[in-house]
Amino acid sequence: CCLSGFVDEKTASEIQSFFDSANTPIVTRAVKQVVETIQMRSKVLKRDSKAIEEYLSQY
């Protein structure tokens, strides 16, 4: 899905709010999966950002 590339909690919340208010039951499952993916990526980024930054600073 085109929305799954986002990685921050704010965007996940905005996407969820938009589709909740749009009353689109046909895409509810897909939206839920996208929001979960974004939230997971956000947590991984927060957890690993320091290590990634340290690694990349070597190059």
C-alpha positions in Angstrom: 0.0 0.0 0.0 1.2 3.5 -0.7 0.8 4.5 2.9 3.0 1.9 4.4 6.3 3.8 3.8 5.7 6.2 6.7 7.5 5.6 10.0 6.1 8.0 12.6 3.3 7.7 15.1 1.7 11.0 14.2 1.2 9.9 10.6 -0.2 6.6 11.8 -2.7 8.4 14.0 -3.6 10.8 11.1 -4.2 7.9 8.7 -6.3 6.0 11.3 -8.4 9.1 12.1 -9.0 9.9 8.4 -10.2 6.4 7.6 -12.3 6.1 10.8 -14.1 9.3 9.9 -14.4 8.4 6.2 -16.6 5.3 7.2 -14.9 3.0 4.7 -15.5 -0.5 6.0 -14.3 -2.1 2.8 -10.7 -1.0 3.6 -10.8 -1.3 7.3 -8.5 -4.3 7.5 -5.9 -2.9 5.1 -5.9 0.4 7.0 -5.4 -1.4 10.3 -2.5 -3.4 8.8 -0.9 -0.2 7.4 -1.2 1.6 10.7 0.3 -1.4 12.6 3.2 -1.4 10.1 3.9 2.3 10.6 3.7 2.0 14.3 6.1 -1.0 14.3 8.6 0.9 12.1 8.4 3.9 14.3 9.2 1.8 17.4 12.1 0.1 15.6 13.5 3.5 14.4 13.3 4.9 17.9 14.9 1.8 19.4 17.7 1.6 16.8 18.3 5.2 15.7 21.4 5.8 17.9 23.1 2.6 16.7 22.2 3.3 13.0 23.6 6.9 13.4 26.8 5.6 15.0 27.3 3.0 12.2 26.7 5.5 9.4 28.9 8.1 10.9 31.9 5.8 10.2 31.4 6.3 6.5 
